[in-house]
């Protein structure tokens, strides 16, 4: 009887140890990469920088549009007093300049959109070493993005811990974080 009680006690103790280890050590860990980008100071700074650049582009486009609209209205108002050949030449020059400006602005917008689309990937490249350290500390062999995981234990999700560690390591990314 004592042997049975002893074996039950050992078994229950072993189960408790296994459960405690499961919390900190799993073969796979999961992160929510979108939340990581949104919640970390470096991700927030990158987002704010992108928003500032978008605002600058929008303001430039509005300023250019106003100037071109004024110039077009001026040309239209002067038309009745102009020689038709002179008007056609000035209108063609104006149209050519507008097309060039449009191509330049379209290229600037496309460049911005490409940078905006790659920002989360650049962020993950920058924080990869921190995530790798966390993976190794937990004895995991891989980190999966939560968007590709159908079902997992909440203990496998290291997003909150990763946010804290990334903030401590990088701050907002503009200068070394204080430790």
C-alpha positions as CSV (number, residue, x, y, z in Angstrom):
1,X,0.0,0.0,0.0
2,X,2.8,2.4,0.9
3,X,4.4,1.6,-2.4
4,X,1.3,2.5,-4.3
5,X,0.9,5.8,-2.4
6,X,4.6,6.5,-3.1
7,X,4.2,5.8,-6.8
8,X,1.0,8.0,-7.0
9,X,2.9,10.8,-5.2
10,X,5.9,10.5,-7.6
11,X,3.5,10.4,-10.6
12,X,1.6,13.5,-9.5
13,X,4.9,15.2,-8.8
14,X,6.1,14.3,-12.3
15,X,2.9,15.5,-13.9
16,X,3.3,18.9,-12.1
17,X,6.9,19.2,-13.3
18,X,5.8,18.3,-16.8
19,X,3.0,20.8,-16.7
20,X,5.3,23.6,-15.4
21,X,7.8,22.8,-18.2
22,X,5.1,22.9,-20.8
23,X,4.4,26.5,-19.9
24,X,8.0,27.6,-20.7
25,X,9.2,24.9,-23.1
26,X,7.4,23.9,-26.3
27,X,8.7,22.7,-29.6
28,X,6.9,25.6,-31.4
29,X,6.1,29.1,-30.3
30,X,3.7,31.5,-31.9
31,X,3.8,35.2,-32.4
32,X,1.3,37.6,-33.8
33,X,3.5,39.6,-36.2
34,X,0.9,42.3,-36.8
35,X,0.5,42.9,-33.1
36,X,4.2,42.8,-32.6
37,X,4.6,45.6,-35.2
38,X,1.7,47.6,-33.8
39,X,2.6,47.2,-30.1
40,X,6.4,47.7,-30.0
41,X,7.8,51.2,-29.8
42,X,10.0,50.6,-32.9
43,X,7.0,49.4,-34.9
44,X,5.0,52.4,-33.7
45,X,7.8,54.8,-34.7
46,X,8.0,53.1,-38.1
47,X,4.3,53.5,-38.5
48,X,4.4,57.2,-37.4
49,X,7.2,57.9,-39.9
50,X,5.2,56.3,-42.7
51,X,2.2,58.3,-41.7
52,X,4.3,61.5,-41.7
53,X,5.7,60.7,-45.2
54,X,2.1,60.0,-46.5
55,X,1.0,63.3,-45.2
56,X,3.9,65.1,-46.8
57,X,3.1,63.4,-50.2
58,X,-0.5,64.3,-49.9
59,X,0.3,67.9,-49.0
60,X,2.7,68.1,-52.0
61,X,0.1,66.7,-54.3
62,X,-2.5,69.1,-53.1
63,X,-0.1,72.1,-53.5
64,X,0.9,71.0,-57.0
65,X,-2.8,70.4,-58.0
66,X,-3.7,73.9,-56.8
67,X,-0.8,75.5,-58.7
68,X,-1.6,73.6,-61.9
69,X,-5.3,74.4,-61.6
70,X,-4.6,78.1,-61.2
71,X,-2.2,78.0,-64.2
72,X,-4.8,76.2,-66.3
73,X,-7.5,78.7,-65.3
74,X,-5.2,81.6,-66.2
75,X,-4.5,80.1,-69.6
76,X,-8.2,79.6,-70.2
77,X,-8.9,83.2,-69.2
78,X,-6.2,84.5,-71.5
79,X,-7.4,82.4,-74.4
80,X,-9.9,84.8,-76.0
81,X,-7.2,87.5,-76.3
82,X,-4.5,85.1,-77.6
83,X,-3.6,84.1,-81.1
84,X,-4.9,80.5,-81.7
85,X,-1.4,79.2,-82.6
86,X,0.1,80.8,-79.5
87,X,-2.6,79.3,-77.3
88,X,-2.2,75.8,-78.8
89,X,1.6,76.0,-78.2
90,X,1.2,77.2,-74.6
91,X,-1.6,74.6,-74.0
92,X,0.6,71.8,-75.4
93,X,3.6,72.9,-73.3
94,X,1.3,73.0,-70.2
95,X,-0.1,69.6,-71.0
96,X,3.4,68.1,-71.5
97,X,4.5,69.6,-68.2
98,X,1.4,68.2,-66.4
99,X,2.1,64.8,-67.8
100,X,5.7,64.9,-66.6
101,X,4.6,66.0,-63.1
102,X,2.0,63.3,-63.0
103,X,4.6,60.6,-63.9
104,X,7.0,62.0,-61.2
105,X,4.2,62.0,-58.6
106,X,3.0,58.5,-59.5
107,X,6.6,57.3,-59.2
108,X,6.9,59.0,-55.7
109,X,3.7,57.4,-54.6
110,X,4.7,54.0,-55.9
111,X,8.0,54.3,-54.1
112,X,6.3,55.2,-50.9
113,X,3.8,52.4,-51.2
114,X,6.6,49.9,-51.8
115,X,8.4,51.1,-48.7
116,X,5.2,51.0,-46.6
117,X,4.6,47.4,-47.8
118,X,8.1,46.3,-46.8
119,X,8.2,48.0,-43.4
120,X,6.8,45.0,-41.5
121,X,9.3,42.7,-43.1
122,X,12.2,45.1,-42.3
123,X,10.9,45.3,-38.8
124,X,11.0,41.5,-38.4
125,X,14.5,41.4,-39.9
126,X,15.6,44.0,-37.3
127,X,14.1,42.1,-34.4
128,X,15.0,38.6,-35.6
129,X,17.8,38.1,-33.2
130,X,15.6,38.9,-30.2
131,X,13.0,36.5,-31.4
132,X,15.6,33.8,-32.0
133,X,16.9,34.2,-28.5
134,X,13.4,33.8,-27.1
135,X,12.9,30.8,-29.2
136,X,16.1,29.2,-27.9
137,X,15.3,30.1,-24.3
138,X,12.0,28.2,-24.6
139,X,13.6,25.2,-26.2
140,X,11.5,25.7,-29.4
141,X,12.6,24.7,-32.8
142,X,10.5,27.3,-34.7
143,X,8.4,30.4,-34.4
144,X,5.1,30.4,-36.3
145,X,3.1,33.4,-37.3
146,X,-0.3,33.2,-35.5
147,X,-2.1,33.8,-38.8
148,X,-1.0,30.3,-40.0
149,X,-1.8,28.5,-36.8
150,X,-5.2,26.9,-36.6
151,X,-5.1,26.0,-32.9
152,X,-2.5,26.3,-30.1
153,X,-2.2,26.6,-26.4
154,X,-1.9,30.2,-25.1
155,X,1.4,29.2,-23.5
156,X,2.9,28.9,-27.0
157,X,2.1,32.6,-27.8
158,X,5.1,34.7,-26.9
159,X,3.9,38.0,-28.5
160,X,3.5,39.9,-25.2
161,X,6.9,38.7,-24.0
162,X,8.4,39.6,-27.3
163,X,7.0,43.1,-27.3
164,X,8.6,43.7,-23.8
165,X,11.9,42.3,-24.9
166,X,12.0,44.2,-28.2
167,X,11.1,47.5,-26.5
168,X,13.9,46.8,-23.9
169,X,16.4,46.0,-26.6
170,X,15.6,48.6,-29.3
171,X,13.4,51.3,-27.7
172,X,11.9,53.1,-30.6
173,X,14.8,52.2,-32.8
174,X,16.3,55.7,-33.1
175,X,18.9,55.2,-30.4
176,X,20.2,52.3,-28.2
177,X,17.6,51.5,-25.6
178,X,18.5,52.0,-22.0
179,X,18.9,48.8,-20.0
